[in-house]
Amino acid sequence: MKRKKIVRWVITFILFIWLIITLMPLAWAIALSFDRKALNTLPPFSLIPHVPTLFNYEVAFTSFPLVTYYLNTIIVTACHTVLAVFFALMCGYAFAKGRFVGKNFWFVFMLAVMMIPFESRMVPLYLQYKNMGLLDTYVPLIIGGFAYVYGIFFARQNIDAIPDSLRESAYIDGAGEWRIFLQIVIPLSMPLIATLSILQILSNWNNYLWPLVIIRSNSKQLISVGVSYFNATQDAIYYGPRMAVAVVSAIPLTILFLVLQKYIVQSIAISGTKE
Amino acid sequence: MMQQRSKRNFRVREQLIWYSFLITSILTLILLTYIPMLTAVKYSFYDVSVLGFGDDVFVGFQNYQKLINNSSFLNSIKNTFLLAVMGLLSIPIGFILATLINSLGRGQRQNFFRVAFYFPNIITGASVVLIFQIVLKANNGLLNNALSFLVGQNVKIGWLSDSSYSRWGATILHLWGSIGYSMLINLANLQSIPENLYEAAEVDGANGLQKWFHITIPQMTSCFVFLFITSMIGGLSRFTDLFIIGGNTSAGRPGGTLQTILMYIYQFSFEAPQYGIASAGAIILFLLTFIITLINLKITGFFKKEKKGGKVREA
């Protein structure tokens, strides 16, 4: 028994050291972002700023419209997530409980999309939007949400598990499919909605290539691409401000993670095991 | 007669109601996935200039021929696969990490490590690249500082600026973000191995190593396959971090060592537009992804059969 306890402490110790090594880059970046000495050269390693300052954050916020990037990203992420999750549930419900001609065909039709990487159809899609005059708008970034294929697949599995007896009693009360969907299925699917929303928010927030291609004006840009502007224009120097930008842009997801960590970790684990 | 008719009307109505749930997504997929995909196939056989859509010339397989004879395209394929394979290191490392965390037993300590080690995966994105550009810097970078301390000599490797180390630098950056994910999936699968398998083995007098070899590893195979496939597919379309490392260009700096297929496609789509060439590249990317997915289906089906064959029970 005693030996087991010692082993457990040794493992905890190893994990702890490993964790410190893993998180060290972040700690250092935070320290640099508050360090007045980190400007044209990197100061020697220290987790405490040599000359503490908020200067780097001032530079970051005055030279880049970070607040605008934030708001833009929040708008796009929110719209895309709401659309994606709601329409995924609609399709999931139809595939789980519906009886209609062509059900299997349309299901395969949707699943097949998972085999087509977005990147391989990006160019024609871009030209399509260009011809419609929709470049530099949020439409191309959002309307993909009308078909969230992984979500549809996942929603079907979950809604399938809702007992039919609930639907039948609603039928007797004269409810139609839409009312059943809105008043019974959605309230019963809150964990499913949470999981899909989390997956959507994470992938939207870090989405890079598509906004890079679609959005042209600086004032409409999203945070992921906006942050990298800082890198391209201030190539080798301004370490402190760059770290300030990196820290600021990582804060929202960090907060989201700290608040919802249990659900996020669960959602990711589920998405990787129910293969 | 009347009754039959109303019954049929009812059926049609029911059908329409169900289709009303689906129609938006179906149309979206047709317009945003199937048509662009077919268009990409079409473009790949045409000489599509930047401006003209009307007078594109059918050129057969010329675009593909140009690509296959183009050393920088072949180089981008090589880079993509090298980087994807190096990225697979996240699977064994994640597995070791998951095994350590799992051995703590369920409880607060386990939850803490599970969440803390997963955290880097959440913030992976442009900001992490900015941070790692400094961590991996030649002068005073965090990694070189640590190595200098360990070796006792001044290490000055330009992990992201020296073309002979850049793939390792890019892999370190990638692993930092992906080990947490691999750990999480490994852990979830480790914990879903039925406890009674281990108990039965203990009754048969198996020691820890034997249990690990005969129960854990066979039970984890489908998890490894899943991670292998997702990691490879993700690796094939790697773009963001390498694009930012190259100073927001798709040239794959330093020295083209970090140009992936997708960066090559980007180059011929948006930097020096030649949509025919770009589309041919996109179709090749699609085919590579498709092949890996097919292998996946084959392998997972294969393992399902194996499990039923009772190999696991014997252990």
HADDOCK unambig.tbl for C-alpha pairs under 7 A between the chains (distance, minus, plus):
assign (segid A and resid 8 and name CA) (segid B and resid 104 and name CA) 6.05 0.50 0.50
assign (segid A and resid 11 and name CA) (segid B and resid 100 and name CA) 6.59 0.50 0.50
assign (segid A and resid 19 and name CA) (segid B and resid 117 and name CA) 6.64 0.50 0.50
assign (segid A and resid 25 and name CA) (segid B and resid 135 and name CA) 6.51 0.50 0.50
assign (segid A and resid 29 and name CA) (segid B and resid 131 and name CA) 6.27 0.50 0.50
assign (segid A and resid 42 and name CA) (segid B and resid 140 and name CA) 6.35 0.50 0.50
assign (segid A and resid 44 and name CA) (segid B and resid 140 and name CA) 6.54 0.50 0.50
assign (segid A and resid 90 and name CA) (segid B and resid 21 and name CA) 5.36 0.50 0.50
assign (segid A and resid 90 and name CA) (segid B and resid 22 and name CA) 6.99 0.50 0.50
assign (segid A and resid 91 and name CA) (segid B and resid 21 and name CA) 5.80 0.50 0.50
assign (segid A and resid 91 and name CA) (segid B and resid 22 and name CA) 5.31 0.50 0.50
assign (segid A and resid 94 and name CA) (segid B and resid 18 and name CA) 6.02 0.50 0.50
assign (segid A and resid 94 and name CA) (segid B and resid 21 and name CA) 6.37 0.50 0.50
assign (segid A and resid 98 and name CA) (segid B and resid 18 and name CA) 6.32 0.50 0.50
assign (segid A and resid 100 and name CA) (segid B and resid 15 and name CA) 5.35 0.50 0.50
assign (segid A and resid 100 and name CA) (segid B and resid 18 and name CA) 6.86 0.50 0.50
assign (segid A and resid 115 and name CA) (segid B and resid 290 and name CA) 6.27 0.50 0.50
assign (segid A and resid 116 and name CA) (segid B and resid 286 and name CA) 6.56 0.50 0.50
assign (segid A and resid 117 and name CA) (segid B and resid 286 and name CA) 6.56 0.50 0.50
assign (segid A and resid 120 and name CA) (segid B and resid 282 and name CA) 4.40 0.50 0.50
assign (segid A and resid 120 and name CA) (segid B and resid 283 and name CA) 6.18 0.50 0.50
assign (segid A and resid 120 and name CA) (segid B and resid 285 and name CA) 6.54 0.50 0.50
assign (segid A and resid 120 and name CA) (segid B and resid 286 and name CA) 5.82 0.50 0.50
assign (segid A and resid 121 and name CA) (segid B and resid 36 and name CA) 5.45 0.50 0.50
assign (segid A and resid 121 and name CA) (segid B and resid 37 and name CA) 4.95 0.50 0.50
assign (segid A and resid 121 and name CA) (segid B and resid 40 and name CA) 6.12 0.50 0.50
assign (segid A and resid 123 and name CA) (segid B and resid 269 and name CA) 6.68 0.50 0.50
assign (segid A and resid 124 and name CA) (segid B and resid 36 and name CA) 5.18 0.50 0.50
assign (segid A and resid 124 and name CA) (segid B and resid 39 and name CA) 6.24 0.50 0.50
assign (segid A and resid 124 and name CA) (segid B and resid 40 and name CA) 5.99 0.50 0.50
assign (segid A and resid 125 and name CA) (segid B and resid 32 and name CA) 6.79 0.50 0.50
assign (segid A and resid 125 and name CA) (segid B and resid 36 and name CA) 5.54 0.50 0.50
assign (segid A and resid 146 and name CA) (segid B and resid 24 and name CA) 6.62 0.50 0.50
assign (segid A and resid 146 and name CA) (segid B and resid 25 and name CA) 5.38 0.50 0.50
assign (segid A and resid 146 and name CA) (segid B and resid 28 and name CA) 6.31 0.50 0.50
assign (segid A and resid 147 and name CA) (segid B and resid 25 and name CA) 4.64 0.50 0.50
assign (segid A and resid 147 and name CA) (segid B and resid 28 and name CA) 6.20 0.50 0.50
assign (segid A and resid 147 and name CA) (segid B and resid 29 and name CA) 6.44 0.50 0.50
assign (segid A and resid 206 and name CA) (segid B and resid 125 and name CA) 5.48 0.50 0.50
assign (segid A and resid 208 and name CA) (segid B and resid 240 and name CA) 6.37 0.50 0.50
assign (segid A and resid 209 and name CA) (segid B and resid 240 and name CA) 6.72 0.50 0.50
assign (segid A and resid 224 and name CA) (segid B and resid 125 and name CA) 6.99 0.50 0.50
assign (segid A and resid 224 and name CA) (segid B and resid 126 and name CA) 5.60 0.50 0.50
assign (segid A and resid 227 and name CA) (segid B and resid 126 and name CA) 6.47 0.50 0.50
assign (segid A and resid 227 and name CA) (segid B and resid 127 and name CA) 6.75 0.50 0.50
assign (segid A and resid 228 and name CA) (segid B and resid 126 and name CA) 6.14 0.50 0.50
assign (segid A and resid 228 and name CA) (segid B and resid 244 and name CA) 6.41 0.50 0.50
assign (segid A and resid 231 and name CA) (segid B and resid 130 and name CA) 6.95 0.50 0.50
assign (segid A and resid 231 and name CA) (segid B and resid 247 and name CA) 6.78 0.50 0.50
assign (segid A and resid 232 and name CA) (segid B and resid 247 and name CA) 5.00 0.50 0.50
assign (segid A and resid 232 and name CA) (segid B and resid 248 and name CA) 5.87 0.50 0.50
assign (segid A and resid 243 and name CA) (segid B and resid 131 and name CA) 6.52 0.50 0.50
assign (segid A and resid 246 and name CA) (segid B and resid 127 and name CA) 4.32 0.50 0.50
assign (segid A and resid 246 and name CA) (segid B and resid 128 and name CA) 6.99 0.50 0.50
assign (segid A and resid 246 and name CA) (segid B and resid 130 and name CA) 6.46 0.50 0.50
assign (segid A and resid 246 and name CA) (segid B and resid 131 and name CA) 6.85 0.50 0.50
assign (segid A and resid 249 and name CA) (segid B and resid 127 and name CA) 6.48 0.50 0.50
assign (segid A and resid 250 and name CA) (segid B and resid 123 and name CA) 5.98 0.50 0.50
assign (segid A and resid 250 and name CA) (segid B and resid 127 and name CA) 6.49 0.50 0.50
assign (segid A and resid 253 and name CA) (segid B and resid 122 and name CA) 6.89 0.50 0.50
assign (segid A and resid 253 and name CA) (segid B and resid 123 and name CA) 6.47 0.50 0.50
assign (segid A and resid 254 and name CA) (segid B and resid 123 and name CA) 6.94 0.50 0.50
assign (segid A and resid 261 and name CA) (segid B and resid 115 and name CA) 6.79 0.50 0.50
assign (segid A and resid 265 and name CA) (segid B and resid 115 and name CA) 6.86 0.50 0.50
assign (segid A and resid 269 and name CA) (segid B and resid 184 and name CA) 6.08 0.50 0.50
assign (segid A and resid 269 and name CA) (segid B and resid 185 and name CA) 5.48 0.50 0.50
assign (segid A and resid 269 and name CA) (segid B and resid 188 and name CA) 6.18 0.50 0.50
assign (segid A and resid 272 and name CA) (segid B and resid 185 and name CA) 5.90 0.50 0.50
assign (segid A and resid 273 and name CA) (segid B and resid 185 and name CA) 6.84 0.50 0.50
assign (segid A and resid 273 and name CA) (segid B and resid 189 and name CA) 6.86 0.50 0.50
